[in-house]
Amino acid sequence: MPQHTRRTLLKTIGATAALGAAGTDVAAAVGAPSGGDSGYWTTGEQYGFGTVQDHAESDPSRVWYALTEGALTQVRFPRADLANVRTLDFLVVDSKSGYTARTHEVDRTDTDPVERSVEPSADDALLFEQTARDPDRGWQLTVEYAADPDGDAILADVSFNGRGNRYDVYAILDPACSNSAMGDAAQVVRTDGVHGTTGKGHEQSNGKGHTKNGPRNVLTARDTGANDDDAVILDDEGNPYNVALALDSRTGFEWATVDVVDGDVISSLLETGQVSTTHTQSSGNVALVGRLGSGVSNVTDTLALGFATESDQTRAREQAASALQRSFGYVRSRYAKTWRKYLDALDIPDSVRGDDVLESQYKMAAMVLKGVESKQYPGAGIASPSVPWGEAVQANKPQDYGYNYVWSRDLYQAYTALEAMGDVHSAKAATEYLYTVQQRENGFLPQNTYLDGRTRWGGEQMDNISFPAIMAYQLKRRHGLGFDDVDYDYEHVQRSADYVVANGPETAQERWEEESGLSPSTIAAEISGLTAAASLAADEGERTDALVYLALADHWQRHTEEWMATETGTDAHTNTPYYFRINDDRDPDDGASLSLNNGGPTLDERNVIDAGFLELVRLGVKPADNPVIQNSVEVVDETIRVETPSGPAFYRYNGDGYGEQGQNPDDAYPAGAPWSLDNAGQGRLWPIFSGERAEYELLADGALEPATLLRAMAGFANSGLMIPEQVWDREDPTAYGWAFGEGTGSATPLTWSMAQFIRLAHSLDVDAPVEQPAVTSQRYASGDLPEGPTLDVEFPPAIVSEQTVTVSVSTSGSEVVVKTPVETVHTSVDGAGEFAVEVDVTDGESRITVVASDGGDVTTAGTAVERKSVAYLDLGTEVATWEDPAGDDHGPGEYVYPTADVFVDGAFDFTSFGVYETESTYQFVTRIAGELLNPWGGNGLSIQTLQVYFCDPDASNGTTQARTDVNVTFEKPYQQRLFVEGFISPRVEAADGSVVSTDVTLEAYQTIDAFVVEVPKSVLGDLAGSELVPLLLCQDGYSDGRIRDVKKEVGGWHFGGGRDDDMDPNVIDLVTPDGISNADALAYSAREQATVPYLSIEE
């Protein structure tokens, strides 16, 4: 008998259905089971993917699915980002001997004799065949899947051969309706009759000759709506989806039950093959079980899994029944035809044509890229139809899981492949989606969004914002698709380019979404995006825009080495100058410390190596023979390159912690176990980098053969031809069975990986990176950048009291452009070239950009540029202002900042706190001693949290207990508190924690290291004669109160200098009355919390 544990048997069964004993009559159990153990998603290691290719149809099939070894998984409906099934797999039982075997490999560490595989069953469609076999027992079970082109259902063609032995065969469905394991209700529905076949294909039976017109069982599950308040994936009206599903069999399940995870029936069946009861209903984390045959040596059957919205189980049963009215062969043929038609229209490159391995891989990559696209929101392709390391990710609530969302950067990568392979329609749709759905009014594109465009993660990633301009430029230049031919217009391009002008080249997050500063890969996208935007602007007659975009691109291109390449190097890397991953400022030789995310080490930033600088070559910003590029390639090869059985592969960067556990051979974490938030992981090798390196080698003519790297990428794919996010990086065996150079439990397939393979295949045909924008390469990599005129600018001071400011200019150029967020002024230069320009700035922070040009054709003009940021604060009448000593940001006196580089000195150090009032609002102004940075792209703030407690001395209600994780009391009860951070809406809360109002605005001013919070007077009431106290704390989105705690020992991500108990105030700084120090106000002991005093506002 296979050696299962109770945990591994049950973990992915959800709240499962109770099962009857094999071959015996069973009685229905009394009472419907409810609850069940927690549900988990399945591994990101997927081998197949499917949906009907009917994206352009008005009434498409709305089902997507994936396959892992031995199970159907991640079934999505009615959108590509809403999963409803964790697994559908099969159980083979010999109840007499107690033998049980699941086709799904629940845990890779099981000593399970079952051999599993998934392989494509067609080379021109998303069709796959799963096989599970026990060589010791001799049985084999195969399943092929196809989505129904005429409905919302999936068919599974099942064949079991026991090799003369007799077994009981079950189908086990583990649902997670509407993206949630908990909150489902399951039912066994008794119906009459057997589904016939109306299309071409063979009749199928269950191997026992059951009566065709007898009673039959259909299994259903539905979302009860119990978790609706937690739902994040919403319909167009903003309401949660409530999905129902039904599992039916062509021959009719001869026996069926439902149960919950760890329920009596499912537990007994999985462990011993024996059960004595059944359940017709269950609720919670449910599972559905139907028997395909008992005491049989052969089974052939077709299952149907149907779906419906609005918890409509009847409709779901109808969808399944309708699909079963046609033979599997007929449905398969029609399904395959949709993909065959798509492939026939593509341009297969010569580099793969006729090669059995490469052409098959190319076609699979092309189909997956199209398949992951939304059918409701054209152009919106998700990053991966998977939950990385999902077996360790709890699925109880309908939250945001995995990579089922849209990143502009990943969609750009897909676009490059779609455009290269001739699917211009899909490339155009992707560009339209980014500009008309994802883009915000100020040109910003969030870190990622739900399919409907709502922000999921709002981080600022400047490459995300820059790539769409390249996409629009290529569509126009290569395919003649101007603004009259697409759903976006020039203003969309202008808005995002203006955002880059105002906020670049620094980025809050680079392409790995972890660090802020100057990144070679990000600045490559910014420069190329601005040159593309400049070309589009010039075509539209917008000369001033074109000059500004081009001037900044020129300036940044001239300074990439100065800002991001170290001349000094380190003891580890002496081949200077070379690029490193990211620079926190514009001095690449200062040796600043960089504390890597995901539990990585703290290193000299010059020792953190990645290959992102290759984007400078791919996008035409630098030539391949640039000495700094060449040096950097050598540093990459000696630091993050690994030779695998398939060929060279590369890490994202050294010290990466985003991957399976086993970072340190001496730690207690099992090598190869799923990555988790405990920061014990190690990033593995990423196939995309082999493709990026190949694109470089096409231009560099180096030792690595680009065609060899294409074949290496194909070698990294699994048996289903899915190219993963990461592949295993060593020969050393682990209990998890990972193989050197093969996929891990991360995201598979990754659309970026599939797109990189396609783009490289086309690049090989033309012997150059096929996506390189001509406008960029002709100006920089292959051209001579024109010298610009002289330019000297006198800017206004950093803080201005008027919204019209004067800029004084001296230049040898023939024209000058002065640009702010609200106005652009173009001036022709006469005489000596010295003059003044008046220009308006916006309320808050404005970056003033001054450009000089020597005139002529904008595409060949020489440029010069100067910039400065100023801040205009539109404040009301001062009510009260308190100064605070600098350098007292140590809590009670001994607190020490975390060592990660984002926690800059003075970041939590009040210098002043002021209260102002307008006719209808109060304004609270916080200034800090350090730099106000926004490394994680929050709404103005990333690391700071401001809490202000308001006390009415005459009130009799309130509390002296602070908000969760703020371990202080107050000298008198407060009635309301203001809570402000950058990742959830600022709000006023009552003393009991209820939300009084979110009508609160936050504006950050990095120029003056200040932020302003504005609250309606109608919310706070009259503050005259009241008392308040402001506290500065550190934000932490993972704690209950969203506050980062203080410990005894300092760490990369937590404060030190406290105690290892729950008595630390966790307040880094506060403003106190005269004569009271922070140490006095925050004094505490092991038994007594600190008591905080208030500040008084005069009547």
Buried (B, 14 or more C-beta within 10 A) or exposed (E): EBEBEEEBBBBBBBBBBBBBBBBEEBEBBEEBBBBBBBBBBBBBBBBBBBBBBBBEEEEBBBBBBBBBBBBBBBBBBBBBBBBBBBBBBBBBBBBEEEBBBBBBBBBBBBEBBBEBBBBBBBBBBBBBBBBBBBEEBEBBBBBBBBBBBBBBBBBBBBBBBBEEBBBBBBBBBBBBBBBBBBBBBBBBBEEEEBBEBEBEBEEBBBBBEBEBEEEBBBBBBBBBBBBBEBBBBBBEEEEBBBBBBBBBBBBBBBBBBBBBBBBBBBBBBBBBBBBBBBBBBBBBBBBBBBBBBBBBBBBBBBBBBBBBBEBBBEBBBBBBBBBBBBBBBBBBBBBBBBBBEBBEEBEBBEBBEEBEEBBBBBBBBBBBBBBBBBBBBBBBBBBBBBBBBBBBBBBBBBBBBBBBBBBBBBBBBBBBBBBBBBBBBBBBBBBBBBBBBBBBEEBBBBBBBBBBBBBBBBBBBBBBBBBBBBBBBBBBBEEEBBBEEBBBBBEBBBBBBBBBBBBBBBBBBBBBBBBBBBBBBBBBBBBBBBBBBBBBBBBBEBBBBBBBBBBBBBBBBEBBBEBBBBEEBBEBBEEBBBBBBBBBEBEBBBEBEBBBBBBBBBBBBBBBBBBBBBBBBBBBBBBBEBEBBBBBBEBBBEBBBBEBEBBBBBBBBBBBBBBBBBBEEEEEBBBBBBBBEEBBBBBBBBBBBBBBBBBBBBBBEBEBEBBBBBBBBBBBBBBBBBBBBBBBBBEEEBEBEBBBBBBBBBBBBBBBBBBBBBBBBBBBBEEBBBBBBBBBBBBBBEEEEBEBBEBBBEBBEEEBEEBEBEBBBBBBBBBBBBBBBEBBBBBEBEEEBEBEBEBBBBEBBBBBBBBBBBBEEBBEBBBBBBBBBBBBBEEBEEBBEBEBBEEBBBBBEEBBBBBBBBBBEBBBBBBBBBBBBEEEBBBBBBBBBBEBBBBBBBBBBBBBBBBBBBBBEEEEEBBBBBBEBBBBBBBBBBBBBBBBBBBBBBBBBBBEEEEBBEBBBBBBBBBBBBBBBBBBBEBBEEBEEBBBBBBBBBBBEEEEBBBBBBBEEBBBBBBBBBBEEEBBBBBBBBBBEEEEEBBBBBBBEEEEBBBBBBBBBEE
